[in-house]
Amino acid sequence: GHADELAARGRAHERHLEHLARDLLAGASPDVLLASAQRAGWQPPGSLTAVLLPAEQARPAYRALDPSTLVLDDLPDATGVLLVPDADRPRLLRQLTERTAVIGPARPWTRASASYARASRARSLSCGIRDTEDHLPELVLSADADAFADLRTRALAPLQALPAATARRLEETLRAWLLHQGRRDEVAAALFVHPQTVRYRMSQLRELFPDLPSPQRVLELTLAVGLRGT
């Protein structure tokens, strides 16, 4: 009887912790979250970091982390999530080296949903992302896909009339030129071409974009070519 009672109490505690994790992911109000945390007997930390990983890896990974980490392994698409309290980020990254994990930013515990949302978006953006902090430019540029497509169409309009292969080559050259701030040898090395080739392509680009030196044009073009593979 006593063992059964302990087991039932343990299951109830697990349910309360799972309920709290779901409330956190749903972005429930601080009042609801506090009540949920109290029911679960869970001491709120300063911050939570969301980690997304395949559902079957969630509990094995959880066992290596802070025991007050919250875990769910039944999200859609066979996804699991860990909400890690007051994470030491470099250590967390090391602990998850063997896992297929995407690690969101640390956020105040009542805003754990923001960490989860960023990790989810990073995973939908590319399967190669582990630490979202390393991919902020891509995440910003992909945040409004419609606006980004419009910006590209407008900024790169002079390339539209060219054959596709030529336009692609010139766009790659323009991207390297902007990112290497016009240093021709660095641009050539990045593109695996001769510096003379860079000079020739840049003269074409200057004809196509007469206002290329203008700061506003540089900003627009840098954003427009900022994501690879677009």
C-alpha positions as CSV (number, residue, x, y, z in Angstrom):
1,G,0.0,0.0,0.0
2,H,2.7,2.5,1.0
3,A,4.7,1.7,-2.2
4,D,1.6,2.2,-4.3
5,E,0.9,5.5,-2.6
6,L,4.5,6.7,-3.3
7,A,4.2,5.6,-6.9
8,A,0.9,7.4,-7.4
9,R,2.4,10.5,-5.8
10,G,5.4,10.3,-8.1
11,R,3.1,10.0,-11.1
12,A,1.1,13.0,-10.0
13,H,4.3,15.0,-9.5
14,E,5.4,14.1,-13.1
15,R,2.0,15.2,-14.4
16,H,2.3,18.6,-12.7
17,L,5.8,19.1,-14.1
18,E,4.6,18.2,-17.6
19,H,1.6,20.6,-17.2
20,L,4.0,23.3,-16.2
21,A,6.2,22.7,-19.2
22,R,3.2,22.9,-21.5
23,D,2.1,26.2,-19.9
24,L,5.6,27.6,-20.4
25,L,5.7,26.6,-24.1
26,A,2.2,28.0,-24.6
27,G,3.4,31.4,-23.2
28,A,0.8,31.4,-20.3
29,S,0.6,34.5,-18.1
30,P,3.1,34.8,-15.2
31,D,0.2,34.3,-12.7
32,V,-0.8,31.0,-14.4
33,L,2.9,29.9,-14.5
34,L,3.5,30.7,-10.8
35,A,0.4,28.7,-9.8
36,S,1.6,25.8,-12.1
37,A,5.1,25.9,-10.6
38,Q,3.7,25.9,-7.1
39,R,1.5,22.9,-7.8
40,A,4.6,21.0,-9.2
41,G,6.8,22.0,-6.3
42,W,9.2,23.5,-8.8
43,Q,11.5,26.4,-7.8
44,P,11.5,29.0,-10.6
45,P,15.0,29.8,-11.8
46,G,16.2,33.1,-13.3
47,S,16.2,31.8,-16.8
48,L,15.2,28.9,-19.0
49,T,16.9,27.7,-22.2
50,A,14.8,25.6,-24.6
51,V,16.5,22.6,-26.3
52,L,14.7,20.8,-29.2
53,L,15.8,17.3,-30.1
54,P,14.2,14.0,-31.4
55,A,11.7,12.7,-28.9
56,E,13.6,9.5,-28.2
57,Q,16.7,11.5,-27.2
58,A,14.8,13.8,-24.7
59,R,14.9,11.7,-21.6
60,P,18.4,10.2,-22.0
61,A,19.7,13.8,-22.5
62,Y,17.6,15.0,-19.5
63,R,19.3,12.6,-17.2
64,A,22.7,14.3,-17.8
65,L,21.3,17.8,-16.9
66,D,20.2,19.7,-13.9
67,P,17.5,17.6,-12.2
68,S,15.0,20.6,-12.2
69,T,15.1,20.6,-16.1
70,L,11.6,20.2,-17.5
71,V,11.1,17.6,-20.2
72,L,8.4,16.8,-22.8
73,D,8.8,14.0,-25.3
74,D,5.4,14.0,-27.1
75,L,5.4,17.1,-29.1
76,P,4.2,17.0,-32.8
77,D,6.8,15.7,-35.4
78,A,8.3,13.3,-32.9
79,T,10.0,16.3,-31.2
80,G,11.2,16.5,-27.6
81,V,12.0,19.6,-25.6
82,L,14.1,20.3,-22.6
83,L,13.7,23.5,-20.6
84,V,17.1,23.9,-18.8
85,P,17.2,26.2,-15.8
86,D,20.1,28.8,-15.5
87,A,22.1,27.0,-18.1
88,D,25.9,27.5,-18.4
89,R,25.7,27.6,-22.2
90,P,29.2,26.3,-23.2
91,R,28.7,23.4,-20.7
92,L,25.2,22.7,-22.1
93,L,26.6,22.7,-25.7
94,R,29.3,20.2,-24.6
95,Q,26.7,18.0,-22.8
96,L,24.6,17.8,-25.9
97,T,27.5,17.2,-28.4
98,E,26.3,13.7,-29.2
99,R,22.6,14.8,-29.6
100,T,20.8,16.2,-32.6
101,A,19.9,19.3,-30.6
102,V,18.9,22.9,-31.4
103,I,19.5,25.2,-28.5
104,G,17.5,28.4,-28.1
105,P,18.5,31.6,-26.2
106,A,18.3,31.9,-22.4
107,R,15.2,33.8,-21.5
108,P,13.6,34.9,-18.1
109,W,11.7,31.7,-17.0
110,T,8.3,33.2,-17.6
111,R,9.3,33.9,-21.3
112,A,10.6,30.4,-22.0
113,S,8.2,30.3,-24.9
114,A,10.4,32.8,-26.7
115,S,13.4,30.5,-26.4
116,Y,11.3,27.6,-27.7
117,A,9.9,29.7,-30.6
118,R,13.4,30.7,-31.8
119,A,14.7,27.1,-31.5
120,S,11.7,25.9,-33.5
121,R,12.3,28.5,-36.2
122,A,16.0,27.7,-36.4
123,R,15.2,24.0,-36.9
124,S,12.7,24.8,-39.7
125,L,15.3,27.0,-41.4
126,S,18.2,24.5,-41.5
127,C,19.0,21.1,-40.1
128,G,22.6,22.3,-39.6
129,I,21.8,24.7,-36.8
130,R,22.8,23.8,-33.2
131,D,23.3,27.0,-31.3
132,T,20.8,29.7,-32.4
133,E,23.1,32.3,-31.0
134,D,25.5,31.5,-33.9
135,H,22.8,32.1,-36.5
136,L,21.2,35.4,-35.6
137,P,21.6,37.1,-39.0
138,E,19.9,34.2,-40.8
139,L,17.1,34.2,-38.2
140,V,16.6,37.9,-38.5
141,L,16.6,37.9,-42.3
142,S,14.2,34.9,-42.5
143,A,11.8,36.3,-39.9
144,D,9.5,37.9,-42.5
145,A,9.9,35.8,-45.6
146,D,7.5,37.9,-47.6
147,A,9.3,41.2,-46.9
148,F,12.6,39.5,-47.6
149,A,11.4,38.3,-51.0
150,D,10.1,41.8,-51.8
151,L,13.5,43.3,-50.8
152,R,15.4,40.9,-52.9
153,T,13.2,41.5,-55.9
154,R,13.6,45.3,-55.6
155,A,17.2,45.4,-54.7
156,L,18.4,42.9,-57.3
157,A,16.0,44.0,-60.1
158,P,19.0,45.0,-62.4
159,L,20.0,41.3,-62.5
160,Q,16.6,40.1,-63.7
161,A,17.1,40.7,-67.4
162,L,20.4,38.6,-67.4
163,P,20.6,34.9,-68.2
164,A,20.2,32.9,-64.9
165,A,23.8,31.6,-64.7
166,T,25.2,35.1,-65.3
167,A,22.9,36.7,-62.7
168,R,23.9,34.0,-60.2
169,R,27.6,34.6,-60.8
170,L,27.2,38.3,-60.4
171,E,25.1,38.0,-57.3
172,E,27.8,35.7,-55.7
173,T,30.4,38.3,-56.6
174,L,28.3,41.1,-55.2
175,R,27.8,39.2,-52.0
176,A,31.5,38.6,-51.6
177,W,32.4,42.2,-52.5
178,L,30.0,43.6,-49.9
179,L,31.1,41.1,-47.1
180,H,34.8,41.7,-47.8
181,Q,34.3,45.4,-48.2
182,G,35.6,45.6,-51.7
183,R,39.0,44.0,-50.9
184,R,39.6,42.4,-54.3
185,D,42.1,39.7,-53.4
186,E,39.9,38.5,-50.5
187,V,36.8,38.5,-52.8
188,A,38.8,36.5,-55.4
189,A,39.9,34.0,-52.7
190,A,36.3,33.6,-51.4
191,L,35.1,32.9,-55.0
192,F,38.1,30.8,-56.1
193,V,38.6,33.1,-59.1
194,H,41.4,35.4,-60.4
195,P,41.4,39.0,-59.1
196,Q,41.1,40.1,-62.7
197,T,37.8,38.1,-62.9
198,V,36.5,40.1,-59.9
199,R,37.6,43.4,-61.5
200,Y,35.7,42.4,-64.7
201,R,32.5,41.3,-62.8
202,M,32.6,44.4,-60.6
203,S,32.7,46.7,-63.7
204,Q,29.6,44.9,-64.9
205,L,27.9,45.3,-61.5
206,R,28.8,49.1,-61.4
207,E,27.1,49.5,-64.8
208,L,24.0,47.6,-63.6
209,F,23.9,49.4,-60.2
210,P,25.1,53.0,-60.9
211,D,24.3,54.0,-57.3
212,L,26.4,51.1,-55.8
213,P,28.5,53.5,-53.6
214,S,25.4,55.0,-51.9
215,P,25.0,53.8,-48.2
216,Q,21.3,53.1,-48.6
217,R,22.0,50.9,-51.7
218,V,24.8,49.1,-49.8
219,L,22.5,48.4,-46.9
220,E,19.7,47.1,-49.1
221,L,22.0,44.9,-51.2
222,T,23.8,43.5,-48.1
223,L,20.5,42.4,-46.6
224,A,19.2,41.1,-50.0
225,V,22.2,38.8,-50.5
226,G,22.7,38.0,-46.8
227,L,21.1,34.6,-46.9
228,R,22.8,31.9,-48.9
229,G,20.8,29.6,-51.2
230,T,18.0,32.1,-51.7
